[in-house]
């Protein structure tokens, strides 16, 4: 891709970018949220058309007007948000658009054999007959990879492939990618995770604010150098926080149970406390009840039994708004934002009815926009049209920043943060971590839910490990190793003694 330029209203997404991919290499594309990574790959896949620049494959200039042109050239893409039909089977999704038909009848036998052979060859174990709605996110990603292999794609684009995976699934994906390049495939790997780049990539091209900063050999560059290239300044990759004594109980959960299918509880008799001035982290492999626990705390899921207290008052049966704590949800699209509203409206979703933003039932638009402009500047939310940007048009990372900004500035004693740095670059992660620690230091109680073990160990004061809906351990980061947490998280070990909370 030579001299690629792409302009959207109010922003130059790609500014004269050149990117070269060699056969049989894993080439990482690194950059902050909104740096132009996904836009550049969308141009290569035919979803966008560049205003300037050319694309050459094997030295020949090619025109890519849409995804079908890209597929004919052997280019495939796994999108950050998977493009799967949830009420179809794995096999039906893989062959969709490339079906074998005879006399108007769909022929599945040969396709099934081919898919099973591909899954064995690349160690992508899947059940062709399973419904997409019934399989894990990690398995859905395997289906997306098999879609590319079924079409015999040579160039494979992975857009933030690890953003929704567990640590175990990430390791599996790394092995799969190595197997693919060993077979002669070439991979473009969009990410902002420096550890993954160092582990798997051959070369790395760094983008910053739409411009290409440079291409480096990964083996000869440090994580600190990569982070400085990405954000334009030195980034502290560790979390700085002082020891702080926990205060009064902010959140108290007693014997909370949330029902599940076939008599098995999503959350099973969970009891714990969060005190002022401490960050308590719930750690575990995805799907072990973390989501249901948080939704029950927020009043979005019915509990089977148990009680919830906030600031000494029972809120078990209160409606969502009356619960009164700040909540950064796991699913930013489903529970965090109204995507077709402006950024300004999304930033006041929790407070639009207060005297500051309305009078006599009429919104104070100037006050809302003033508040939003201040939030955009303070939290570095990148958006093409400022407070009037339609939220759907923003990058995933900047959508996440908007939610974090809104919830951190709410007046409440408790902040519940679920995967607050998912999809964010190292600079944004550093900022969010500082904000969480700052909330703790101001006397707030923080309940953090994270799948990132580095984040769990670096940010939290106490760690609650969940396995199959039960809290199996309550440890302090200094007293536990990554291996200890792994054993608790997999159900191979269980803490025998209940921690005495100071």
KAFENLIN-V357915 format. One record per residue. PHI is phi in degrees with one decimal (none if undefined). OMEGA is omega in whole degrees, 0 to 359 (999 if undefined). D_CENTER is the distance of its C-alpha to the mean C-alpha in Angstrom with 2 decimals. Layout:
PHI_OMEGA_D_CENTER ; PHI_OMEGA_D_CENTER
//
This chain:
none_187_27.54 ; -120.3_174_30.12 ; 62.5_185_30.17 ; -75.4_176_27.38 ; -127.7_178_27.27 ; -134.9_183_25.27 ; -119.5_170_25.89 ; -111.4_180_24.38 ; -54.2_176_26.26 ; 85.4_183_26.18 ; -154.2_172_24.04 ; -94.2_185_24.63 ; -73.9_176_21.35 ; -128.2_185_23.04 ; -120.3_175_26.27 ; 55.5_183_28.52 ; -94.5_174_25.97 ; -118.8_182_27.37 ; -138.4_179_25.42 ; -118.8_178_27.22 ; -117.2_179_26.03 ; -91.4_178_28.52 ; -65.9_175_29.27 ; 76.8_178_27.83 ; -119.2_169_25.33 ; -103.3_184_21.61 ; -110.9_181_20.98 ; -83.8_174_17.82 ; -116.3_189_16.95 ; -111.5_177_15.66 ; 178.8_177_15.24 ; -66.2_171_13.90 ; -61.0_180_11.87 ; 82.2_180_14.65 ; -76.5_178_16.68 ; 109.8_184_17.37 ; -64.4_183_15.64 ; -65.6_178_14.48 ; -62.3_180_17.80 ; -60.6_180_19.82 ; -70.4_177_18.47 ; -66.8_175_19.00 ; -67.7_179_22.55 ; -64.3_181_23.08 ; -88.5_176_22.05 ; 88.3_179_24.32 ; -76.2_175_22.02 ; -124.5_174_23.36 ; -112.4_181_26.76 ; -78.5_175_27.38 ; -73.6_180_30.24 ; -138.2_175_31.43 ; 105.5_181_31.16 ; -130.4_175_31.76 ; -118.0_178_30.02 ; -122.0_175_32.10 ; -121.5_184_31.75 ; 54.2_177_34.29 ; 85.5_182_36.06 ; -98.9_178_36.60 ; -69.2_180_35.25 ; -126.6_176_33.28 ; -111.4_181_32.35 ; -118.4_184_29.10 ; -92.5_180_29.45 ; -171.9_181_26.83 ; -56.7_179_24.69 ; -65.6_175_27.97 ; -64.3_180_29.46 ; -62.5_181_26.52 ; -65.0_177_26.90 ; -63.8_179_30.65 ; -88.4_178_30.02 ; 81.9_180_27.89 ; -107.1_178_24.50 ; -124.7_184_21.54 ; -143.2_170_17.84 ; -100.7_184_14.75 ; -78.8_180_12.51 ; -58.5_174_8.72 ; -103.2_191_9.66 ; -57.4_180_12.50 ; -104.1_182_16.05 ; -120.3_177_17.76 ; -95.6_192_20.53 ; -70.8_180_19.89 ; -97.9_172_23.63 ; -107.5_179_24.69 ; -77.8_176_24.95 ; -56.9_181_23.21 ; -60.5_182_26.37 ; -62.6_177_26.72 ; -68.0_182_23.24 ; -65.1_184_24.00 ; -90.8_184_27.37 ; -55.9_182_26.52 ; 90.8_179_28.24 ; -135.6_185_30.07 ; -74.0_171_32.19 ; -97.8_183_35.63 ; -125.5_176_38.20 ; -130.9_183_41.93 ; 54.5_178_44.33 ; 78.5_182_41.49 ; -110.4_181_40.19 ; -71.3_180_36.73 ; -102.1_185_37.24 ; -104.9_187_34.55 ; -61.3_181_36.49 ; -64.8_180_36.22 ; -63.5_180_32.56 ; -62.1_179_31.84 ; -60.7_182_33.81 ; -65.0_180_32.04 ; -66.1_179_28.52 ; -63.8_178_29.65 ; -62.7_179_31.22 ; -63.5_182_28.10 ; -65.6_177_25.93 ; -71.7_183_28.60 ; -61.9_183_29.07 ; -102.5_179_25.47 ; 56.8_178_24.86 ; -110.1_186_22.39 ; -65.3_179_23.87 ; -140.2_175_23.32 ; -103.6_184_25.56 ; -58.8_184_26.65 ; -90.7_183_27.88 ; -74.2_174_24.84 ; -75.1_179_23.29 ; -58.7_182_19.67 ; -65.5_184_19.26 ; -102.3_184_20.45 ; -110.5_183_18.33 ; -71.2_178_15.09 ; -61.6_178_11.81 ; -60.8_177_13.01 ; -68.1_177_16.32 ; -60.4_178_15.12 ; -66.0_176_13.82 ; -61.7_178_17.32 ; -62.2_178_18.87 ; -61.9_179_17.31 ; -66.3_179_18.71 ; -65.1_175_22.00 ; -57.7_179_22.24 ; -68.5_182_22.48 ; -68.3_179_24.90 ; -61.4_179_27.00 ; -89.5_178_27.59 ; 57.2_177_28.56 ; -69.1_180_26.15 ; -98.9_181_26.88 ; -109.4_185_24.08 ; -113.6_180_20.56 ; -103.4_177_17.60 ; -112.2_181_14.11 ; -96.3_181_11.47 ; 47.2_189_8.34 ; -69.2_184_9.45 ; -102.0_186_7.92 ; -62.1_184_4.12 ; -117.1_184_5.24 ; -106.0_173_8.48 ; -78.5_178_10.81 ; -55.8_180_12.93 ; -66.5_180_15.70 ; -67.3_177_13.98 ; -63.6_178_12.86 ; -60.8_179_16.57 ; -62.8_180_17.73 ; -62.6_179_15.86 ; -59.4_178_17.49 ; -63.0_180_20.83 ; -61.6_180_20.44 ; -62.7_178_19.84 ; -64.7_177_22.88 ; -64.0_181_24.90 ; -65.1_180_24.16 ; -70.2_176_25.41 ; -64.3_178_28.32 ; -87.0_178_29.32 ; 97.9_176_29.47 ; -74.1_175_26.22 ; -121.9_188_24.52 ; -122.6_168_20.77 ; -104.3_193_18.83 ; -123.8_179_15.51 ; -82.0_181_13.12 ; -159.1_169_11.07 ; -130.0_182_11.11 ; -95.5_187_11.46 ; -68.0_180_15.22 ; -60.2_181_15.97 ; -67.9_178_14.80 ; -62.2_180_16.92 ; -63.8_184_19.82 ; -77.0_194_19.65 ; -128.7_188_19.72 ; -83.7_174_20.42 ; -88.1_177_24.03 ; -130.6_182_23.69 ; -141.7_173_21.18 ; -104.7_184_21.53 ; -107.4_175_20.21 ; -109.8_174_19.75 ; -144.1_179_20.17 ; 50.3_174_20.70 ; 85.0_181_21.55 ; -111.0_176_23.98 ; -85.9_181_24.19 ; -84.9_178_24.83 ; 157.8_176_25.86 ; -119.1_185_25.42 ; -130.2_170_25.93 ; -79.0_187_26.64 ; -62.4_184_23.91 ; -62.6_186_26.56 ; -103.4_182_28.49 ; -130.9_181_25.91 ; -90.3_176_24.27 ; -62.3_180_20.73 ; -64.3_178_22.38 ; -65.4_179_23.91 ; -62.5_181_20.74 ; -66.1_179_18.98 ; -68.6_175_22.20 ; -60.8_186_22.36 ; -72.0_186_18.84 ; -107.9_176_19.38 ; 81.6_178_23.19 ; -157.9_177_23.88 ; -71.9_182_23.79 ; -116.6_176_20.67 ; -82.2_185_21.12 ; -80.6_175_18.73 ; -110.7_182_19.95 ; -92.3_179_19.80 ; -96.3_176_23.28 ; -154.0_180_24.52 ; -89.1_174_27.96 ; -69.2_182_29.15 ; -137.6_181_29.58 ; -79.0_178_31.56 ; -69.2_183_29.98 ; -105.7_183_32.01 ; -70.7_179_32.62 ; -70.8_177_30.57 ; -94.5_181_28.13 ; -119.8_176_26.45 ; -129.3_180_28.40 ; -117.6_182_27.40 ; -119.5_170_30.31 ; 49.6_184_30.31 ; -77.3_177_27.43 ; -129.9_176_27.17 ; -121.8_185_25.07 ; -66.9_178_26.59 ; -134.7_181_25.11 ; -83.9_175_26.62 ; 53.0_176_29.89 ; 76.1_181_30.70 ; -95.7_184_27.78 ; -79.1_172_26.03 ; -68.9_176_22.25 ; -122.7_189_23.15 ; -120.6_171_26.51 ; 55.1_183_28.71 ; -84.8_176_26.20 ; -134.1_177_27.88 ; -165.8_178_26.61 ; -130.8_170_27.02 ; -123.9_182_25.13 ; -102.0_176_27.59 ; -63.8_177_27.78 ; 74.8_175_26.90 ; -143.0_175_24.53 ; -109.4_177_20.85 ; -103.5_183_20.54 ; -109.8_173_17.45 ; -94.4_182_16.90 ; -115.2_178_15.86 ; 166.8_175_15.93 ; -70.2_183_14.72 ; -55.2_178_12.48 ; 92.3_179_15.05 ; -104.5_174_17.66 ; 103.5_181_18.04 ; -60.7_183_15.47 ; -61.1_182_14.29 ; -66.2_178_18.00 ; -61.9_182_19.12 ; -67.1_179_17.08 ; -62.8_177_18.08 ; -67.4_177_21.62 ; -60.7_183_21.64 ; -81.1_180_20.59 ; 81.4_182_23.32 ; -101.6_179_21.23 ; -144.8_184_22.39 ; -74.7_179_25.99 ; -96.1_177_27.06 ; -80.0_176_29.83 ; -162.1_181_31.30 ; 107.5_183_30.77 ; -134.4_179_30.73 ; -126.2_179_28.35 ; -121.4_175_29.86 ; -125.2_183_28.60 ; 53.2_176_31.03 ; 84.2_181_33.67 ; -108.0_180_33.58 ; -72.7_181_32.55 ; -123.6_186_29.81 ; -52.4_186_29.42 ; -109.7_177_30.79 ; -72.9_174_29.80 ; -76.0_189_27.89 ; -57.0_186_24.35 ; -69.0_182_25.64 ; -73.2_181_28.40 ; -68.2_166_26.15 ; 76.1_174_25.70 ; -118.4_180_22.69 ; -77.0_187_19.63 ; -143.3_172_16.39 ; -95.8_188_12.78 ; -77.9_180_11.48 ; -69.1_183_8.54 ; -99.1_186_8.77 ; -66.7_181_9.28 ; -79.5_185_11.39 ; -80.5_188_13.45 ; -118.7_187_14.17 ; -104.2_189_13.25 ; -139.8_165_15.01 ; -103.6_194_17.98 ; -62.4_182_16.86 ; -92.3_171_20.52 ; -85.3_174_21.61 ; -70.9_177_22.01 ; -60.6_180_19.86 ; -58.4_180_22.95 ; -65.8_179_23.14 ; -65.5_182_19.50 ; -74.8_178_20.16 ; -116.5_183_23.20 ; -54.3_183_22.06 ; -86.8_189_22.93 ; -131.7_185_26.10 ; -61.1_184_27.69 ; -89.0_181_30.56 ; -79.7_181_31.62 ; -56.1_180_34.80 ; -63.1_188_32.95 ; -112.1_177_31.41 ; -150.4_176_34.07 ; -144.0_180_37.81 ; 60.6_179_39.87 ; 87.6_180_36.97 ; -109.7_181_36.28 ; -70.3_174_33.16 ; -92.6_187_33.82 ; -62.2_182_31.95 ; -64.9_180_33.05 ; -69.7_178_31.82 ; -62.7_181_28.40 ; -67.0_178_28.09 ; -63.9_178_29.41 ; -61.3_182_26.88 ; -63.6_180_23.99 ; -60.3_179_25.44 ; -66.0_179_25.58 ; -65.9_180_21.94 ; -60.9_180_20.89 ; -72.2_184_23.07 ; -64.6_185_22.26 ; -100.8_178_18.46 ; 52.4_177_18.62 ; -85.2_185_16.86 ; -91.6_186_17.65 ; -151.2_187_19.15 ; -66.2_185_22.05 ; -121.5_177_24.36 ; 59.9_184_23.64 ; -64.8_181_23.69 ; -92.9_177_24.80 ; -65.4_173_21.77 ; -71.2_190_20.57 ; -60.4_180_16.99 ; -59.6_185_16.11 ; -80.2_182_17.20 ; -82.8_176_14.81 ; -66.7_182_11.87 ; -58.0_180_8.34 ; -64.2_180_8.36 ; -75.4_171_11.81 ; -62.2_179_11.20 ; -64.5_178_9.06 ; -60.0_180_12.06 ; -62.4_178_14.44 ; -64.9_180_13.38 ; -60.0_180_13.57 ; -60.1_182_16.86 ; -62.6_187_18.28 ; -77.2_180_17.74 ; -65.4_183_18.84 ; -86.2_177_21.98 ; -73.5_181_22.99 ; -89.7_179_26.16 ; -152.8_183_25.45 ; -83.8_183_26.13 ; -127.5_173_22.86 ; -119.0_175_19.21 ; -103.2_185_16.75 ; -118.5_181_13.23 ; -107.0_181_10.53 ; 49.7_187_7.38 ; -67.0_182_8.59 ; -106.8_180_7.29 ; -62.9_180_3.53 ; 82.2_181_3.99 ; -105.1_178_7.50 ; -79.0_186_10.61 ; -63.1_179_13.19 ; -64.9_179_15.34 ; -69.7_177_12.96 ; -61.7_178_11.90 ; -56.9_181_15.68 ; -66.0_181_16.39 ; -63.0_179_14.12 ; -60.7_177_15.59 ; -62.0_179_18.99 ; -65.3_179_18.57 ; -63.2_179_17.83 ; -65.2_179_20.84 ; -63.7_177_22.87 ; -62.7_176_22.35 ; -59.9_184_23.58 ; -67.8_176_26.49 ; -85.2_177_27.52 ; 98.1_176_28.07 ; -77.9_168_25.07 ; -91.4_181_23.69 ; -122.3_173_19.96 ; -106.7_184_18.26 ; -107.2_173_14.90 ; -115.0_184_12.79 ; -144.8_173_10.66 ; -99.5_182_10.10 ; -87.7_184_10.56 ; -63.8_177_14.36 ; -61.7_179_15.06 ; -64.9_179_13.56 ; -57.0_184_15.48 ; -73.7_186_18.62 ; -81.6_191_18.59 ; -94.7_192_17.81 ; -81.9_170_19.44 ; -94.9_175_23.17 ; -137.2_180_23.16 ; -122.4_172_21.02 ; -103.7_180_21.39 ; -98.2_179_20.51 ; -109.8_175_20.23 ; -143.2_181_21.44 ; 51.3_174_22.22 ; 84.2_180_22.11 ; -107.5_173_24.43 ; -83.4_187_24.11 ; -101.7_179_25.66 ; -158.1_175_25.58 ; -133.6_188_25.72 ; -130.4_172_25.77 ; -99.4_184_25.59 ; -53.7_183_23.53 ; -70.8_184_26.84 ; -100.7_184_28.37 ; -131.5_175_25.79 ; -104.3_175_24.59 ; -59.4_180_21.48 ; -65.5_177_23.90 ; -59.3_181_24.95 ; -61.6_180_21.48 ; -60.6_179_20.95 ; -67.2_177_24.26 ; -62.6_185_23.51 ; -65.4_182_20.11 ; -88.6_181_21.87 ; 83.1_181_24.82 ; -79.7_179_27.21 ; -143.5_180_28.23 ; -145.7_179_28.71 ; -69.5_185_29.83 ; -85.5_183_33.42 ; -106.4_176_34.16 ; -74.3_182_32.63 ; -68.2_171_31.74 ; -83.4_183_34.12 ; -87.9_182_32.16 ; -70.0_999_34.04
//
